[in-house]
Amino acid sequence: MDQLMTAVRESEIWNKSSEEEIEVARVCLTKTILSQLYNDLFGPPEFYERDQRLQERVKQLSFIKPHHLDLQASEWDESYLEVASGKLQQMKSFKGPSDKLDSLLQCCKVITMMIDSKGGDA
């Protein structure tokens, strides 16, 4: 990637670009490369089988609600939990690590907002 970015900086097309524009190009190139290589890097059959088993286990545990964890109704809000769950479910649609981490961060922020809205300590 370093060699590619050096070539981009030295290119006539990019030589007058700002560092911010170069950074945007780096992010886009990284996403494109990872999308193209995703299955080769992260898709060996044993990973797929393990992911399928994990998804099945998560489905089996989907009946668990906050009250099963001894959380009082005043301590949680179902709408926040649905949004947080949606953020986590978005992860599987992303291939780049930064996008996956961003989904996880967004989920944590939603949970923190829920705790703050209920007067708890996050």
Backbone as XML, in Angstrom:
<?xml version="1.0"?>
<chain id="A" units="angstrom">
  <residue number="1" name="MET">
    <atom name="N" x="0.830" y="-1.183" z="0.000"/>
    <atom name="CA" x="0.000" y="0.000" z="0.000"/>
    <atom name="C" x="0.879" y="1.252" z="0.000"/>
  </residue>
  <residue number="2" name="ASP">
    <atom name="N" x="1.986" y="1.193" z="0.740"/>
    <atom name="CA" x="2.888" y="2.340" z="0.773"/>
    <atom name="C" x="3.431" y="2.647" z="-0.615"/>
  </residue>
  <residue number="3" name="GLN">
    <atom name="N" x="3.796" y="1.593" z="-1.349"/>
    <atom name="CA" x="4.311" y="1.788" z="-2.707"/>
    <atom name="C" x="3.236" y="2.389" z="-3.604"/>
  </residue>
  <residue number="4" name="LEU">
    <atom name="N" x="2.021" y="1.916" z="-3.468"/>
    <atom name="CA" x="0.918" y="2.426" z="-4.263"/>
    <atom name="C" x="0.667" y="3.900" z="-3.959"/>
  </residue>
  <residue number="5" name="MET">
    <atom name="N" x="0.698" y="4.266" z="-2.686"/>
    <atom name="CA" x="0.457" y="5.653" z="-2.314"/>
    <atom name="C" x="1.619" y="6.557" z="-2.758"/>
  </residue>
  <residue number="6" name="THR">
    <atom name="N" x="2.824" y="6.034" z="-2.762"/>
    <atom name="CA" x="3.960" y="6.798" z="-3.290"/>
    <atom name="C" x="3.750" y="7.067" z="-4.771"/>
  </residue>
  <residue number="7" name="ALA">
    <atom name="N" x="3.296" y="6.045" z="-5.491"/>
    <atom name="CA" x="3.022" y="6.208" z="-6.919"/>
    <atom name="C" x="1.897" y="7.215" z="-7.153"/>
  </residue>
  <residue number="8" name="VAL">
    <atom name="N" x="0.885" y="7.196" z="-6.309"/>
    <atom name="CA" x="-0.217" y="8.153" z="-6.439"/>
    <atom name="C" x="0.310" y="9.565" z="-6.241"/>
  </residue>
  <residue number="9" name="ARG">
    <atom name="N" x="1.104" y="9.777" z="-5.200"/>
    <atom name="CA" x="1.645" y="11.118" z="-4.921"/>
    <atom name="C" x="2.529" y="11.627" z="-6.059"/>
  </residue>
  <residue number="10" name="GLU">
    <atom name="N" x="3.245" y="10.717" z="-6.705"/>
    <atom name="CA" x="4.163" y="11.103" z="-7.783"/>
    <atom name="C" x="3.450" y="11.250" z="-9.129"/>
  </residue>
  <residue number="11" name="SER">
    <atom name="N" x="2.226" y="10.801" z="-9.212"/>
    <atom name="CA" x="1.464" y="10.870" z="-10.456"/>
    <atom name="C" x="1.128" y="12.316" z="-10.812"/>
  </residue>
  <residue number="12" name="GLU">
    <atom name="N" x="1.144" y="12.620" z="-12.108"/>
    <atom name="CA" x="0.775" y="13.969" z="-12.564"/>
    <atom name="C" x="-0.639" y="14.339" z="-12.146"/>
  </residue>
  <residue number="13" name="ILE">
    <atom name="N" x="-1.511" y="13.370" z="-12.155"/>
    <atom name="CA" x="-2.918" y="13.621" z="-11.822"/>
    <atom name="C" x="-3.069" y="14.063" z="-10.367"/>
  </residue>
  <residue number="14" name="TRP">
    <atom name="N" x="-2.256" y="13.505" z="-9.468"/>
    <atom name="CA" x="-2.416" y="13.737" z="-8.041"/>
    <atom name="C" x="-1.384" y="14.685" z="-7.448"/>
  </residue>
  <residue number="15" name="ASN">
    <atom name="N" x="-0.377" y="15.121" z="-8.210"/>
    <atom name="CA" x="0.724" y="15.861" z="-7.594"/>
    <atom name="C" x="0.321" y="17.227" z="-7.027"/>
  </residue>
  <residue number="16" name="LYS">
    <atom name="N" x="-0.814" y="17.771" z="-7.424"/>
    <atom name="CA" x="-1.273" y="19.050" z="-6.879"/>
    <atom name="C" x="-2.394" y="18.874" z="-5.854"/>
  </residue>
  <residue number="17" name="SER">
    <atom name="N" x="-2.644" y="17.646" z="-5.471"/>
    <atom name="CA" x="-3.721" y="17.358" z="-4.519"/>
    <atom name="C" x="-3.269" y="17.622" z="-3.092"/>
  </residue>
  <residue number="18" name="SER">
    <atom name="N" x="-4.232" y="17.977" z="-2.262"/>
    <atom name="CA" x="-3.944" y="18.203" z="-0.841"/>
    <atom name="C" x="-3.770" y="16.863" z="-0.134"/>
  </residue>
  <residue number="19" name="GLU">
    <atom name="N" x="-3.209" y="16.921" z="1.070"/>
    <atom name="CA" x="-3.051" y="15.690" z="1.866"/>
    <atom name="C" x="-4.405" y="15.065" z="2.186"/>
  </residue>
  <residue number="20" name="GLU">
    <atom name="N" x="-5.409" y="15.904" z="2.381"/>
    <atom name="CA" x="-6.755" y="15.398" z="2.659"/>
    <atom name="C" x="-7.281" y="14.602" z="1.459"/>
  </residue>
  <residue number="21" name="GLU">
    <atom name="N" x="-7.071" y="15.111" z="0.261"/>
    <atom name="CA" x="-7.505" y="14.397" z="-0.943"/>
    <atom name="C" x="-6.733" y="13.097" z="-1.122"/>
  </residue>
  <residue number="22" name="ILE">
    <atom name="N" x="-5.442" y="13.128" z="-0.827"/>
    <atom name="CA" x="-4.615" y="11.913" z="-0.905"/>
    <atom name="C" x="-5.116" y="10.882" z="0.103"/>
  </residue>
  <residue number="23" name="GLU">
    <atom name="N" x="-5.488" y="11.330" z="1.287"/>
    <atom name="CA" x="-5.997" y="10.408" z="2.320"/>
    <atom name="C" x="-7.319" y="9.781" z="1.885"/>
  </residue>
  <residue number="24" name="VAL">
    <atom name="N" x="-8.185" y="10.571" z="1.280"/>
    <atom name="CA" x="-9.454" y="10.039" z="0.769"/>
    <atom name="C" x="-9.168" y="8.986" z="-0.298"/>
  </residue>
  <residue number="25" name="ALA">
    <atom name="N" x="-8.209" y="9.269" z="-1.159"/>
    <atom name="CA" x="-7.831" y="8.306" z="-2.204"/>
    <atom name="C" x="-7.294" y="7.025" z="-1.577"/>
  </residue>
  <residue number="26" name="ARG">
    <atom name="N" x="-6.477" y="7.164" z="-0.510"/>
    <atom name="CA" x="-5.928" y="5.979" z="0.164"/>
    <atom name="C" x="-7.041" y="5.114" z="0.744"/>
  </residue>
  <residue number="27" name="VAL">
    <atom name="N" x="-8.003" y="5.753" z="1.394"/>
    <atom name="CA" x="-9.122" y="5.010" z="1.978"/>
    <atom name="C" x="-9.909" y="4.289" z="0.885"/>
  </residue>
  <residue number="28" name="CYS">
    <atom name="N" x="-10.182" y="4.993" z="-0.211"/>
    <atom name="CA" x="-10.932" y="4.380" z="-1.314"/>
    <atom name="C" x="-10.161" y="3.221" z="-1.942"/>
  </residue>
  <residue number="29" name="LEU">
    <atom name="N" x="-8.861" y="3.403" z="-2.128"/>
    <atom name="CA" x="-8.047" y="2.324" z="-2.688"/>
    <atom name="C" x="-8.007" y="1.120" z="-1.750"/>
  </residue>
  <residue number="30" name="THR">
    <atom name="N" x="-7.867" y="1.383" z="-0.464"/>
    <atom name="CA" x="-7.852" y="0.292" z="0.514"/>
    <atom name="C" x="-9.156" y="-0.495" z="0.465"/>
  </residue>
  <residue number="31" name="LYS">
    <atom name="N" x="-10.279" y="0.214" z="0.441"/>
    <atom name="CA" x="-11.582" y="-0.461" z="0.380"/>
    <atom name="C" x="-11.718" y="-1.272" z="-0.901"/>
  </residue>
  <residue number="32" name="THR">
    <atom name="N" x="-11.267" y="-0.690" z="-2.022"/>
    <atom name="CA" x="-11.377" y="-1.392" z="-3.301"/>
    <atom name="C" x="-10.521" y="-2.653" z="-3.304"/>
  </residue>
  <residue number="33" name="ILE">
    <atom name="N" x="-9.297" y="-2.538" z="-2.832"/>
    <atom name="CA" x="-8.391" y="-3.689" z="-2.808"/>
    <atom name="C" x="-8.932" y="-4.765" z="-1.882"/>
  </residue>
  <residue number="34" name="LEU">
    <atom name="N" x="-9.374" y="-4.364" z="-0.689"/>
    <atom name="CA" x="-9.910" y="-5.355" z="0.256"/>
    <atom name="C" x="-11.178" y="-6.010" z="-0.285"/>
  </residue>
  <residue number="35" name="SER">
    <atom name="N" x="-12.007" y="-5.257" z="-0.977"/>
    <atom name="CA" x="-13.215" y="-5.843" z="-1.563"/>
    <atom name="C" x="-12.861" y="-6.899" z="-2.595"/>
  </residue>
  <residue number="36" name="GLN">
    <atom name="N" x="-11.830" y="-6.615" z="-3.391"/>
    <atom name="CA" x="-11.416" y="-7.561" z="-4.431"/>
    <atom name="C" x="-10.755" y="-8.810" z="-3.837"/>
  </residue>
  <residue number="37" name="LEU">
    <atom name="N" x="-10.032" y="-8.631" z="-2.749"/>
    <atom name="CA" x="-9.289" y="-9.742" z="-2.142"/>
    <atom name="C" x="-10.012" y="-10.397" z="-0.962"/>
  </residue>
  <residue number="38" name="TYR">
    <atom name="N" x="-11.175" y="-9.889" z="-0.614"/>
    <atom name="CA" x="-11.864" y="-10.296" z="0.610"/>
    <atom name="C" x="-11.992" y="-11.823" z="0.731"/>
  </residue>
  <residue number="39" name="ASN">
    <atom name="N" x="-12.536" y="-12.457" z="-0.289"/>
    <atom name="CA" x="-12.759" y="-13.909" z="-0.201"/>
    <atom name="C" x="-11.457" y="-14.679" z="-0.082"/>
  </residue>
  <residue number="40" name="ASP">
    <atom name="N" x="-10.410" y="-14.220" z="-0.756"/>
    <atom name="CA" x="-9.116" y="-14.901" z="-0.652"/>
    <atom name="C" x="-8.492" y="-14.719" z="0.721"/>
  </residue>
  <residue number="41" name="LEU">
    <atom name="N" x="-8.673" y="-13.545" z="1.301"/>
    <atom name="CA" x="-8.072" y="-13.256" z="2.598"/>
    <atom name="C" x="-8.884" y="-13.777" z="3.775"/>
  </residue>
  <residue number="42" name="PHE">
    <atom name="N" x="-10.201" y="-13.628" z="3.686"/>
    <atom name="CA" x="-11.044" y="-13.920" z="4.840"/>
    <atom name="C" x="-12.096" y="-14.988" z="4.580"/>
  </residue>
  <residue number="43" name="GLY">
    <atom name="N" x="-12.033" y="-15.639" z="3.453"/>
    <atom name="CA" x="-13.108" y="-16.542" z="3.103"/>
    <atom name="C" x="-12.771" y="-18.005" z="2.958"/>
  </residue>
  <residue number="44" name="PRO">
    <atom name="N" x="-11.706" y="-18.514" z="3.627"/>
    <atom name="CA" x="-11.474" y="-19.958" z="3.527"/>
    <atom name="C" x="-12.695" y="-20.725" z="4.030"/>
  </residue>
  <residue number="45" name="PRO">
    <atom name="N" x="-12.948" y="-21.888" z="3.461"/>
    <atom name="CA" x="-14.149" y="-22.654" z="3.838"/>
    <atom name="C" x="-14.306" y="-22.882" z="5.342"/>
  </residue>
  <residue number="46" name="GLU">
    <atom name="N" x="-13.199" y="-23.101" z="6.047"/>
    <atom name="CA" x="-13.330" y="-23.352" z="7.488"/>
    <atom name="C" x="-13.842" y="-22.114" z="8.216"/>
  </residue>
  <residue number="47" name="PHE">
    <atom name="N" x="-13.509" y="-20.914" z="7.729"/>
    <atom name="CA" x="-14.045" y="-19.689" z="8.328"/>
    <atom name="C" x="-15.535" y="-19.589" z="8.077"/>
  </residue>
  <residue number="48" name="TYR">
    <atom name="N" x="-15.943" y="-19.905" z="6.861"/>
    <atom name="CA" x="-17.352" y="-19.827" z="6.500"/>
    <atom name="C" x="-18.158" y="-20.793" z="7.364"/>
  </residue>
  <residue number="49" name="GLU">
    <atom name="N" x="-17.676" y="-22.012" z="7.537"/>
    <atom name="CA" x="-18.378" y="-23.006" z="8.347"/>
    <atom name="C" x="-18.463" y="-22.541" z="9.807"/>
  </residue>
  <residue number="50" name="ARG">
    <atom name="N" x="-17.379" y="-21.990" z="10.311"/>
    <atom name="CA" x="-17.370" y="-21.503" z="11.698"/>
    <atom name="C" x="-18.333" y="-20.333" z="11.859"/>
  </residue>
  <residue number="51" name="ASP">
    <atom name="N" x="-18.352" y="-19.439" z="10.878"/>
    <atom name="CA" x="-19.290" y="-18.310" z="10.931"/>
    <atom name="C" x="-20.732" y="-18.794" z="10.900"/>
  </residue>
  <residue number="52" name="GLN">
    <atom name="N" x="-21.015" y="-19.803" z="10.100"/>
    <atom name="CA" x="-22.373" y="-20.351" z="10.026"/>
    <atom name="C" x="-22.784" y="-20.946" z="11.372"/>
  </residue>
  <residue number="53" name="ARG">
    <atom name="N" x="-21.873" y="-21.652" z="12.024"/>
    <atom name="CA" x="-22.173" y="-22.218" z="13.345"/>
    <atom name="C" x="-22.418" y="-21.100" z="14.362"/>
  </residue>
  <residue number="54" name="LEU">
    <atom name="N" x="-21.617" y="-20.062" z="14.283"/>
    <atom name="CA" x="-21.794" y="-18.935" z="15.201"/>
    <atom name="C" x="-23.135" y="-18.243" z="14.954"/>
  </residue>
  <residue number="55" name="GLN">
    <atom name="N" x="-23.491" y="-18.026" z="13.696"/>
    <atom name="CA" x="-24.779" y="-17.403" z="13.390"/>
    <atom name="C" x="-25.935" y="-18.261" z="13.896"/>
  </residue>
  <residue number="56" name="GLU">
    <atom name="N" x="-25.819" y="-19.553" z="13.759"/>
    <atom name="CA" x="-26.874" y="-20.450" z="14.251"/>
    <atom name="C" x="-26.996" y="-20.351" z="15.770"/>
  </residue>
  <residue number="57" name="ARG">
    <atom name="N" x="-25.865" y="-20.276" z="16.449"/>
    <atom name="CA" x="-25.887" y="-20.169" z="17.914"/>
    <atom name="C" x="-26.516" y="-18.843" z="18.352"/>
  </residue>
  <residue number="58" name="VAL">
    <atom name="N" x="-26.191" y="-17.763" z="17.652"/>
    <atom name="CA" x="-26.776" y="-16.460" z="17.967"/>
    <atom name="C" x="-28.286" y="-16.520" z="17.785"/>
  </residue>
  <residue number="59" name="LYS">
    <atom name="N" x="-28.749" y="-17.170" z="16.721"/>
    <atom name="CA" x="-30.194" y="-17.317" z="16.510"/>
    <atom name="C" x="-30.830" y="-18.100" z="17.651"/>
  </residue>
  <residue number="60" name="GLN">
    <atom name="N" x="-30.153" y="-19.138" z="18.130"/>
    <atom name="CA" x="-30.686" y="-19.943" z="19.226"/>
    <atom name="C" x="-30.815" y="-19.118" z="20.506"/>
  </residue>
  <residue number="61" name="LEU">
    <atom name="N" x="-29.934" y="-18.145" z="20.685"/>
    <atom name="CA" x="-29.938" y="-17.314" z="21.896"/>
    <atom name="C" x="-30.732" y="-16.028" z="21.740"/>
  </residue>
  <residue number="62" name="SER">
    <atom name="N" x="-31.391" y="-15.860" z="20.610"/>
    <atom name="CA" x="-32.087" y="-14.599" z="20.343"/>
    <atom name="C" x="-33.284" y="-14.364" z="21.270"/>
  </residue>
  <residue number="63" name="PHE">
    <atom name="N" x="-33.697" y="-15.371" z="21.993"/>
    <atom name="CA" x="-34.816" y="-15.194" z="22.923"/>
    <atom name="C" x="-34.400" y="-14.395" z="24.157"/>
  </residue>
  <residue number="64" name="ILE">
    <atom name="N" x="-33.097" y="-14.271" z="24.410"/>
    <atom name="CA" x="-32.617" y="-13.583" z="25.607"/>
    <atom name="C" x="-32.934" y="-12.096" z="25.508"/>
  </residue>
  <residue number="65" name="LYS">
    <atom name="N" x="-33.568" y="-11.586" z="26.518"/>
    <atom name="CA" x="-33.944" y="-10.176" z="26.619"/>
    <atom name="C" x="-33.257" y="-9.586" z="27.852"/>
  </residue>
  <residue number="66" name="PRO">
    <atom name="N" x="-33.231" y="-8.268" z="27.963"/>
    <atom name="CA" x="-32.553" y="-7.640" z="29.108"/>
    <atom name="C" x="-33.032" y="-8.140" z="30.467"/>
  </residue>
  <residue number="67" name="HIS">
    <atom name="N" x="-34.319" y="-8.439" z="30.598"/>
    <atom name="CA" x="-34.786" y="-8.891" z="31.922"/>
    <atom name="C" x="-34.201" y="-10.261" z="32.288"/>
  </residue>
  <residue number="68" name="HIS">
    <atom name="N" x="-33.770" y="-11.043" z="31.279"/>
    <atom name="CA" x="-33.088" y="-12.311" z="31.572"/>
    <atom name="C" x="-31.720" y="-12.067" z="32.204"/>
  </residue>
  <residue number="69" name="LEU">
    <atom name="N" x="-31.191" y="-10.871" z="32.012"/>
    <atom name="CA" x="-29.879" y="-10.506" z="32.552"/>
    <atom name="C" x="-30.016" y="-9.665" z="33.820"/>
  </residue>
  <residue number="70" name="ASP">
    <atom name="N" x="-31.201" y="-9.739" z="34.435"/>
    <atom name="CA" x="-31.506" y="-9.005" z="35.668"/>
    <atom name="C" x="-31.426" y="-7.487" z="35.491"/>
  </residue>
  <residue number="71" name="LEU">
    <atom name="N" x="-31.725" y="-7.003" z="34.286"/>
    <atom name="CA" x="-31.812" y="-5.561" z="34.053"/>
    <atom name="C" x="-33.259" y="-5.151" z="34.231"/>
  </residue>
  <residue number="72" name="GLN">
    <atom name="N" x="-33.462" y="-4.125" z="35.020"/>
    <atom name="CA" x="-34.802" y="-3.621" z="35.256"/>
    <atom name="C" x="-35.284" y="-2.854" z="34.020"/>
  </residue>
  <residue number="73" name="ALA">
    <atom name="N" x="-36.584" y="-2.795" z="33.832"/>
    <atom name="CA" x="-37.153" y="-2.091" z="32.675"/>
    <atom name="C" x="-36.721" y="-0.634" z="32.648"/>
  </residue>
  <residue number="74" name="SER">
    <atom name="N" x="-36.474" y="-0.065" z="33.803"/>
    <atom name="CA" x="-36.056" y="1.336" z="33.857"/>
    <atom name="C" x="-34.605" y="1.525" z="33.405"/>
  </residue>
  <residue number="75" name="GLU">
    <atom name="N" x="-33.875" y="0.423" z="33.230"/>
    <atom name="CA" x="-32.460" y="0.498" z="32.870"/>
    <atom name="C" x="-32.195" y="0.316" z="31.378"/>
  </residue>
  <residue number="76" name="TRP">
    <atom name="N" x="-33.209" y="-0.006" z="30.596"/>
    <atom name="CA" x="-32.992" y="-0.246" z="29.172"/>
    <atom name="C" x="-34.189" y="0.208" z="28.369"/>
  </residue>
  <residue number="77" name="ASP">
    <atom name="N" x="-33.974" y="0.374" z="27.099"/>
    <atom name="CA" x="-35.011" y="0.829" z="26.184"/>
    <atom name="C" x="-34.911" y="-0.025" z="24.920"/>
  </residue>
  <residue number="78" name="GLU">
    <atom name="N" x="-35.972" y="-0.715" z="24.611"/>
    <atom name="CA" x="-35.982" y="-1.656" z="23.488"/>
    <atom name="C" x="-35.596" y="-0.990" z="22.161"/>
  </residue>
  <residue number="79" name="SER">
    <atom name="N" x="-36.015" y="0.259" z="21.960"/>
    <atom name="CA" x="-35.704" y="0.923" z="20.693"/>
    <atom name="C" x="-34.199" y="1.138" z="20.540"/>
  </residue>
  <residue number="80" name="TYR">
    <atom name="N" x="-33.505" y="1.470" z="21.632"/>
    <atom name="CA" x="-32.055" y="1.618" z="21.575"/>
    <atom name="C" x="-31.399" y="0.275" z="21.249"/>
  </residue>
  <residue number="81" name="LEU">
    <atom name="N" x="-31.897" y="-0.771" z="21.873"/>
    <atom name="CA" x="-31.308" y="-2.101" z="21.641"/>
    <atom name="C" x="-31.501" y="-2.549" z="20.197"/>
  </residue>
  <residue number="82" name="GLU">
    <atom name="N" x="-32.626" y="-2.214" z="19.605"/>
    <atom name="CA" x="-32.856" y="-2.561" z="18.205"/>
    <atom name="C" x="-31.888" y="-1.821" z="17.285"/>
  </residue>
  <residue number="83" name="VAL">
    <atom name="N" x="-31.658" y="-0.543" z="17.580"/>
    <atom name="CA" x="-30.719" y="0.243" z="16.783"/>
    <atom name="C" x="-29.303" y="-0.311" z="16.938"/>
  </residue>
  <residue number="84" name="ALA">
    <atom name="N" x="-28.911" y="-0.625" z="18.173"/>
    <atom name="CA" x="-27.579" y="-1.178" z="18.428"/>
    <atom name="C" x="-27.409" y="-2.513" z="17.710"/>
  </residue>
  <residue number="85" name="SER">
    <atom name="N" x="-28.430" y="-3.342" z="17.772"/>
    <atom name="CA" x="-28.390" y="-4.630" z="17.081"/>
    <atom name="C" x="-28.248" y="-4.436" z="15.574"/>
  </residue>
  <residue number="86" name="GLY">
    <atom name="N" x="-28.955" y="-3.465" z="15.040"/>
    <atom name="CA" x="-28.859" y="-3.170" z="13.611"/>
    <atom name="C" x="-27.456" y="-2.743" z="13.209"/>
  </residue>
  <residue number="87" name="LYS">
    <atom name="N" x="-26.805" y="-1.959" z="14.070"/>
    <atom name="CA" x="-25.430" y="-1.526" z="13.792"/>
    <atom name="C" x="-24.495" y="-2.731" z="13.721"/>
  </residue>
  <residue number="88" name="LEU">
    <atom name="N" x="-24.686" y="-3.683" z="14.624"/>
    <atom name="CA" x="-23.853" y="-4.885" z="14.592"/>
    <atom name="C" x="-24.144" y="-5.736" z="13.361"/>
  </residue>
  <residue number="89" name="GLN">
    <atom name="N" x="-25.406" y="-5.820" z="12.990"/>
    <atom name="CA" x="-25.766" y="-6.620" z="11.824"/>
    <atom name="C" x="-25.230" y="-6.018" z="10.532"/>
  </residue>
  <residue number="90" name="GLN">
    <atom name="N" x="-25.002" y="-4.713" z="10.518"/>
    <atom name="CA" x="-24.433" y="-4.059" z="9.337"/>
    <atom name="C" x="-23.007" y="-4.526" z="9.068"/>
  </residue>
  <residue number="91" name="MET">
    <atom name="N" x="-22.326" y="-4.984" z="10.092"/>
    <atom name="CA" x="-20.926" y="-5.360" z="9.939"/>
    <atom name="C" x="-20.720" y="-6.381" z="8.834"/>
  </residue>
  <residue number="92" name="LYS">
    <atom name="N" x="-21.647" y="-7.316" z="8.692"/>
    <atom name="CA" x="-21.434" y="-8.371" z="7.698"/>
    <atom name="C" x="-21.520" y="-7.849" z="6.269"/>
  </residue>
  <residue number="93" name="SER">
    <atom name="N" x="-22.081" y="-6.656" z="6.076"/>
    <atom name="CA" x="-22.151" y="-6.107" z="4.728"/>
    <atom name="C" x="-20.883" y="-5.340" z="4.358"/>
  </residue>
  <residue number="94" name="PHE">
    <atom name="N" x="-20.022" y="-5.084" z="5.332"/>
    <atom name="CA" x="-18.783" y="-4.360" z="5.074"/>
    <atom name="C" x="-17.625" y="-5.327" z="4.941"/>
  </residue>
  <residue number="95" name="LYS">
    <atom name="N" x="-16.672" y="-4.966" z="4.100"/>
    <atom name="CA" x="-15.494" y="-5.808" z="3.911"/>
    <atom name="C" x="-14.246" y="-5.185" z="4.505"/>
  </residue>
  <residue number="96" name="GLY">
    <atom name="N" x="-14.201" y="-3.879" z="4.576"/>
    <atom name="CA" x="-13.025" y="-3.197" z="5.118"/>
    <atom name="C" x="-13.026" y="-3.183" z="6.629"/>
  </residue>
  <residue number="97" name="PRO">
    <atom name="N" x="-11.857" y="-3.364" z="7.242"/>
    <atom name="CA" x="-11.790" y="-3.377" z="8.713"/>
    <atom name="C" x="-12.233" y="-2.064" z="9.340"/>
  </residue>
  <residue number="98" name="SER">
    <atom name="N" x="-11.937" y="-0.943" z="8.698"/>
    <atom name="CA" x="-12.339" y="0.338" z="9.291"/>
    <atom name="C" x="-13.853" y="0.477" z="9.309"/>
  </residue>
  <residue number="99" name="ASP">
    <atom name="N" x="-14.525" y="-0.033" z="8.270"/>
    <atom name="CA" x="-15.985" y="0.007" z="8.241"/>
    <atom name="C" x="-16.580" y="-0.899" z="9.309"/>
  </residue>
  <residue number="100" name="LYS">
    <atom name="N" x="-15.979" y="-2.068" z="9.503"/>
    <atom name="CA" x="-16.460" y="-2.990" z="10.533"/>
    <atom name="C" x="-16.276" y="-2.383" z="11.925"/>
  </residue>
  <residue number="101" name="LEU">
    <atom name="N" x="-15.113" y="-1.784" z="12.155"/>
    <atom name="CA" x="-14.873" y="-1.144" z="13.445"/>
    <atom name="C" x="-15.817" y="0.027" z="13.671"/>
  </residue>
  <residue number="102" name="ASP">
    <atom name="N" x="-16.117" y="0.757" z="12.601"/>
    <atom name="CA" x="-17.052" y="1.875" z="12.718"/>
    <atom name="C" x="-18.436" y="1.377" z="13.128"/>
  </residue>
  <residue number="103" name="SER">
    <atom name="N" x="-18.871" y="0.233" z="12.584"/>
    <atom name="CA" x="-20.166" y="-0.343" z="12.978"/>
    <atom name="C" x="-20.172" y="-0.690" z="14.463"/>
  </residue>
  <residue number="104" name="LEU">
    <atom name="N" x="-19.080" y="-1.283" z="14.922"/>
    <atom name="CA" x="-18.963" y="-1.640" z="16.334"/>
    <atom name="C" x="-18.977" y="-0.382" z="17.204"/>
  </residue>
  <residue number="105" name="LEU">
    <atom name="N" x="-18.255" y="0.644" z="16.778"/>
    <atom name="CA" x="-18.231" y="1.902" z="17.515"/>
    <atom name="C" x="-19.620" y="2.527" z="17.573"/>
  </residue>
  <residue number="106" name="GLN">
    <atom name="N" x="-20.339" y="2.510" z="16.470"/>
    <atom name="CA" x="-21.699" y="3.069" z="16.441"/>
    <atom name="C" x="-22.608" y="2.304" z="17.404"/>
  </residue>
  <residue number="107" name="CYS">
    <atom name="N" x="-22.471" y="0.988" z="17.457"/>
    <atom name="CA" x="-23.257" y="0.187" z="18.397"/>
    <atom name="C" x="-22.954" y="0.609" z="19.837"/>
  </residue>
  <residue number="108" name="CYS">
    <atom name="N" x="-21.683" y="0.755" z="20.150"/>
    <atom name="CA" x="-21.290" y="1.167" z="21.508"/>
    <atom name="C" x="-21.839" y="2.538" z="21.849"/>
  </residue>
  <residue number="109" name="LYS">
    <atom name="N" x="-21.836" y="3.443" z="20.880"/>
    <atom name="CA" x="-22.364" y="4.786" z="21.118"/>
    <atom name="C" x="-23.863" y="4.733" z="21.423"/>
  </residue>
  <residue number="110" name="VAL">
    <atom name="N" x="-24.597" y="3.901" z="20.706"/>
    <atom name="CA" x="-26.040" y="3.781" z="20.945"/>
    <atom name="C" x="-26.291" y="3.246" z="22.350"/>
  </residue>
  <residue number="111" name="ILE">
    <atom name="N" x="-25.525" y="2.229" z="22.748"/>
    <atom name="CA" x="-25.687" y="1.651" z="24.091"/>
    <atom name="C" x="-25.334" y="2.689" z="25.154"/>
  </residue>
  <residue number="112" name="THR">
    <atom name="N" x="-24.272" y="3.457" z="24.918"/>
    <atom name="CA" x="-23.881" y="4.510" z="25.859"/>
    <atom name="C" x="-24.970" y="5.574" z="25.972"/>
  </residue>
  <residue number="113" name="MET">
    <atom name="N" x="-25.552" y="5.945" z="24.827"/>
    <atom name="CA" x="-26.646" y="6.925" z="24.860"/>
    <atom name="C" x="-27.825" y="6.387" z="25.664"/>
  </residue>
  <residue number="114" name="MET">
    <atom name="N" x="-28.114" y="5.092" z="25.518"/>
    <atom name="CA" x="-29.218" y="4.496" z="26.268"/>
    <atom name="C" x="-28.927" y="4.562" z="27.762"/>
  </residue>
  <residue number="115" name="ILE">
    <atom name="N" x="-27.712" y="4.202" z="28.143"/>
    <atom name="CA" x="-27.352" y="4.217" z="29.561"/>
    <atom name="C" x="-27.430" y="5.644" z="30.104"/>
  </residue>
  <residue number="116" name="ASP">
    <atom name="N" x="-26.911" y="6.612" z="29.328"/>
    <atom name="CA" x="-26.968" y="8.003" z="29.753"/>
    <atom name="C" x="-28.398" y="8.490" z="29.891"/>
  </residue>
  <residue number="117" name="SER">
    <atom name="N" x="-29.259" y="8.071" z="28.964"/>
    <atom name="CA" x="-30.655" y="8.539" z="29.002"/>
    <atom name="C" x="-31.403" y="7.981" z="30.218"/>
  </residue>
  <residue number="118" name="LYS">
    <atom name="N" x="-30.914" y="6.877" z="30.740"/>
    <atom name="CA" x="-31.545" y="6.267" z="31.910"/>
    <atom name="C" x="-30.869" y="6.683" z="33.210"/>
  </residue>
  <residue number="119" name="GLY">
    <atom name="N" x="-29.894" y="7.600" z="33.096"/>
    <atom name="CA" x="-29.240" y="8.115" z="34.291"/>
    <atom name="C" x="-28.183" y="7.197" z="34.857"/>
  </residue>
  <residue number="120" name="GLY">
    <atom name="N" x="-27.696" y="6.254" z="34.050"/>
    <atom name="CA" x="-26.682" y="5.315" z="34.529"/>
    <atom name="C" x="-25.286" y="5.820" z="34.247"/>
  </residue>
  <residue number="121" name="ASP">
    <atom name="N" x="-24.308" y="5.032" z="34.681"/>
    <atom name="CA" x="-22.906" y="5.345" z="34.441"/>
    <atom name="C" x="-22.403" y="4.434" z="33.330"/>
  </residue>
  <residue number="122" name="ALA">
    <atom name="N" x="-21.924" y="5.040" z="32.232"/>
    <atom name="CA" x="-21.415" y="4.261" z="31.105"/>
    <atom name="C" x="-19.940" y="4.039" z="31.238"/>
  </residue>
</chain>
